[in-house]
Amino acid sequence: MPLTWTDSLEIAIALDETRPDIDPRTIRFTDLMQWCLALNEFDGDPEHCNEKILEAIQMAWIDEREN
């Protein structure tokens, strides 16, 4: 099933697996958006992305990395 912007935890897990060298606490939202769009399983519309969504993905990624 393709990922969309509402799948913040699943996106965070995918990003953690594909970008293990990135510290999610220090990322720029412009980079985060591009990394989400580049995920093979991602099928979200870039027009539906906003700062609140990116923040939720970032927080889920931080939580995933810490656990």
N, C-alpha and C positions, 0 to 999 in steps of 0.2 A: 504494500500500500504506500503510495507516495506521501512524502511529508509536506506539510504546509506551515504557514507562519504560526498556527495555533499549537503545533507540536513541539513546544519549547524543550521539553525533557528529551525527547527522541533526537531532536536536532543537536542538543548539547552532547549527548552520548556519541553521535556520529562525528561531531567536531572534535571531541576528545580523542576519538580513535584515529581520525585522519590528520590531526594537528597536535600531536603530543608535545611538541616543542614550544607551543604557544602558551603563555600565561594568560588565562582569561580575565584576570584582574586588570591587565594593562592594555587591553585591545581598544581600537577605535571602532566606533559603530559602522563607519564606512567599510572597514575591512571585514567586520563581522557579517555584514549584509552580503558582501561578495563571496565570502566563504560559504555561507548558507546556500546561495544561488548555485555555487559550484558543486554542491553535494549531488552525487548521482541520483539518489532517491528523492531529492527535493523537487517539488513541483509547485511552489508558491509564486504568486504574482508579485513582482517587485513593487508594483503600485500599491499593494496592500500592506507594505511594511512601514513601520514607524518606530520612533524612539522607544515607546513603551514595549513593543514586541521585542526589539533588540535587547532591551534591558532584561526582560524575562528570560531570554535565551542565555544572556551572559550570566545571570544569577544561577540558572540551572546548571550551566557549565562549571561555574565555581563550586557549586554544591557537589556536582559529580566528581570533580577533581579532588575535593577534600575527603570524599567518602570512598 
